[in-house]
Amino acid sequence: MNPVLIIGGGFAGLSAAVELAERNLPVIVLERRNFLGGRAYSFTDKITGDVVDNGQHLMMGCYHHTLAFLDKIGARDKLKFQTNPRVDFLHEHEGHACFQCPPLPAPLHLLGGLARLSSLNWRDRLHALRVGLALRSLNGNHTNLADKTVRQWLTELGQTEQMQNRFWDLVALATLNESPERASADMFARVLDQAFMHTKQDSTMVISRTGLSDLYTTDAQRFIEKHGGKVRLNASVKTIDFAVGAAVGVTLEDGETIAASAIISAAPYFMLKRMLPTELVRQHAAWQAINEFQSAPIVSINLWYDRQVTDLEFTGLLDSPIEWVFNKNAIAGDHRRTTRHLALVISGAHEAAKQSKEDLVAVAQREMRRFFPAARQAVLKHSFVIREYDATLSHTVGTARLRPSQPTPYPNFFLAGDWTATGLPATIEGAVWSGQECARLLANQCLAL
Ligand SMILES: Cc1cc2nc3c(=O)[nH]c(=O)nc-3n(C[C@H](O)[C@H](O)[C@H](O)COP(=O)(O)OP(=O)(O)OC[C@H]3O[C@@H](n4cnc5c(N)ncnc54)[C@H](O)[C@@H]3O)c2cc1C
């Protein structure tokens, strides 16, 4: 039997490979770069020796497929789980506020969390109930919201400007990586539904204690190889080759051809469109839509101070161009270090991504001084900016219906990746679900033979 080729070694490709290898199918992961991890990887900073993520990644308790994947490869212990959902916020003048859910069954925990959130006035906190009720009445059918932006939907639900700026906008940016003016309400409603309307555990934040690459790539590769699969790095696919209604193999950039019994593309949309034969793209409306997708950037500013400036693990900044500050040493449980590493995040960063690194570091330092008094005396020892221009698919209005499903018109060719039709925003969970779904579809076909 020719191997099953999986193009791409990110969360989607590795989760597909793990599932198929476990079922004893001969898989080969082909990864373009000389390391696995795709858009969720880490590297060692040469100056400090610290492991730095390409951007801080947060997961949630509702990432059921991701948690199952990490469990299977033996990596779950590298995660830090909250017991009760909690997010800290800071305002320059009003100080600290905390969204901390009481130990109540869902969705009462959410109401309890909002009731305690002192950055909002009582009227706004009560009106937030309307969002919960709207989600209940949608009963999982979010497609009615497909033509609205998050801003339009929240305004229709009577959410004041303050409530939106101080709560919903941060949630929308963090989960959709797009501003509420651009992001589609259906995707937002799905996120809120998944995260807040089921169990309290689903609403908890989950964060990696280790660098992202260490979280899953080595363990996934070990699992795949232990089950007879292969992982090839520096294997960049130039074309996916088709003949008489089926995918037959790939041609690599160096000219090597590899025959396949089936192919799963787990590459991002902007890479897939280069690999597909143009005449096939022309024939399939679902594939033509790939040309209409746009990306949303994320900017991460890493700062190293000579002292501790906050003991909070992660903090949302209200009324600031920086949305989140992650205290990397506190998250890793490394409290002895004198130099303190902070990762600052700007999502939906269409404008910020155009700024120079110097300007971004200056903004970051200004905001740190504004929000954290200890930063006013602290000395910045080192800084590092990462601009991920294609961080995720931009979830603008209308995008959801263009996302292609995992099965394709070719029975042995499947599409995985966070950008495919997962019913979720472009996240780790969507990527893992899509990989597992492709594996399930393919394994079912094999059983049927
Ligand atoms: C800065 C940043 C912050 C983020 N924060 C979060 C977060 O907090 N929570 C969350 O859930 N998600 C977050 N995300 C999104 C998350 O990283 C992605 O949804 C997820 O990693 C996508 O996985 P994937 O496998 O679908 O794609 P990718 O990770 O892009 O993997 C695709 C792989 O295919 C390879 N490839 C491409 N072309 C070829 C080719 N021709 N031949 C061979 N290989 C090829 C690529 O090199 C890559 O390794 C963030 C993303 C970024 C960039």
PDBQT file of the ligand as one rigid body, heavy atoms in Angstrom, charges set to zero:
ROOT
HETATM    1  C1  LIG A 501       0.874  34.526  17.259  1.00  0.00    +0.000 C 
HETATM    2  C2  LIG A 501      -0.255  33.540  17.281  1.00  0.00    +0.000 A 
HETATM    3  C3  LIG A 501      -1.038  33.413  18.423  1.00  0.00    +0.000 A 
HETATM    4  C4  LIG A 501      -2.084  32.500  18.451  1.00  0.00    +0.000 A 
HETATM    5  N1  LIG A 501      -2.807  32.349  19.594  1.00  0.00    +0.000 NA
HETATM    6  C5  LIG A 501      -3.700  31.346  19.692  1.00  0.00    +0.000 A 
HETATM    7  C6  LIG A 501      -4.348  31.065  20.918  1.00  0.00    +0.000 A 
HETATM    8  O1  LIG A 501      -4.130  31.739  21.925  1.00  0.00    +0.000 OA
HETATM    9  N2  LIG A 501      -5.209  30.015  20.962  1.00  0.00    +0.000 N 
HETATM   10  C7  LIG A 501      -5.467  29.240  19.868  1.00  0.00    +0.000 A 
HETATM   11  O2  LIG A 501      -6.233  28.276  19.975  1.00  0.00    +0.000 OA
HETATM   12  N3  LIG A 501      -4.884  29.500  18.680  1.00  0.00    +0.000 NA
HETATM   13  C8  LIG A 501      -4.011  30.518  18.564  1.00  0.00    +0.000 A 
HETATM   14  N4  LIG A 501      -3.383  30.767  17.367  1.00  0.00    +0.000 N 
HETATM   15  C9  LIG A 501      -3.786  29.998  16.175  1.00  0.00    +0.000 C 
HETATM   16  C10 LIG A 501      -3.088  28.635  16.135  1.00  0.00    +0.000 C 
HETATM   17  O3  LIG A 501      -1.700  28.784  16.209  1.00  0.00    +0.000 OA
HETATM   18  C11 LIG A 501      -3.439  27.974  14.810  1.00  0.00    +0.000 C 
HETATM   19  O4  LIG A 501      -4.847  27.893  14.708  1.00  0.00    +0.000 OA
HETATM   20  C12 LIG A 501      -2.882  26.564  14.668  1.00  0.00    +0.000 C 
HETATM   21  O5  LIG A 501      -1.548  26.489  15.066  1.00  0.00    +0.000 OA
HETATM   22  C13 LIG A 501      -3.031  26.148  13.202  1.00  0.00    +0.000 C 
HETATM   23  O6  LIG A 501      -2.557  24.841  13.027  1.00  0.00    +0.000 OA
HETATM   24  P1  LIG A 501      -2.596  24.166  11.589  1.00  0.00    +0.000 P 
HETATM   25  O7  LIG A 501      -1.973  22.842  11.744  1.00  0.00    +0.000 OA
HETATM   26  O8  LIG A 501      -3.960  24.273  11.033  1.00  0.00    +0.000 OA
HETATM   27  O9  LIG A 501      -1.700  25.092  10.643  1.00  0.00    +0.000 OA
HETATM   28  P2  LIG A 501      -0.157  25.443  10.743  1.00  0.00    +0.000 P 
HETATM   29  O10 LIG A 501       0.241  25.525  12.164  1.00  0.00    +0.000 OA
HETATM   30  O11 LIG A 501       0.069  26.639   9.896  1.00  0.00    +0.000 OA
HETATM   31  O12 LIG A 501       0.590  24.193  10.115  1.00  0.00    +0.000 OA
HETATM   32  C14 LIG A 501       0.730  24.034   8.729  1.00  0.00    +0.000 C 
HETATM   33  C15 LIG A 501       2.084  23.430   8.439  1.00  0.00    +0.000 C 
HETATM   34  O13 LIG A 501       2.155  23.167   7.039  1.00  0.00    +0.000 OA
HETATM   35  C16 LIG A 501       3.462  23.424   6.619  1.00  0.00    +0.000 C 
HETATM   36  N5  LIG A 501       3.441  23.628   5.167  1.00  0.00    +0.000 N 
HETATM   37  C17 LIG A 501       2.935  24.676   4.488  1.00  0.00    +0.000 A 
HETATM   38  N6  LIG A 501       3.122  24.524   3.176  1.00  0.00    +0.000 NA
HETATM   39  C18 LIG A 501       3.752  23.340   3.006  1.00  0.00    +0.000 A 
HETATM   40  C19 LIG A 501       4.225  22.642   1.872  1.00  0.00    +0.000 A 
HETATM   41  N7  LIG A 501       4.100  23.146   0.643  1.00  0.00    +0.000 N 
HETATM   42  N8  LIG A 501       4.840  21.452   2.058  1.00  0.00    +0.000 NA
HETATM   43  C20 LIG A 501       4.991  20.931   3.300  1.00  0.00    +0.000 A 
HETATM   44  N9  LIG A 501       4.569  21.577   4.413  1.00  0.00    +0.000 NA
HETATM   45  C21 LIG A 501       3.951  22.759   4.268  1.00  0.00    +0.000 A 
HETATM   46  C22 LIG A 501       3.837  24.675   7.398  1.00  0.00    +0.000 C 
HETATM   47  O14 LIG A 501       5.240  24.880   7.414  1.00  0.00    +0.000 OA
HETATM   48  C23 LIG A 501       3.247  24.352   8.758  1.00  0.00    +0.000 C 
HETATM   49  O15 LIG A 501       4.165  23.683   9.582  1.00  0.00    +0.000 OA
HETATM   50  C24 LIG A 501      -2.369  31.710  17.293  1.00  0.00    +0.000 A 
HETATM   51  C25 LIG A 501      -1.584  31.849  16.147  1.00  0.00    +0.000 A 
HETATM   52  C26 LIG A 501      -0.538  32.746  16.138  1.00  0.00    +0.000 A 
HETATM   53  C27 LIG A 501       0.309  32.861  14.899  1.00  0.00    +0.000 C 
ENDROOT
TORSDOF 0
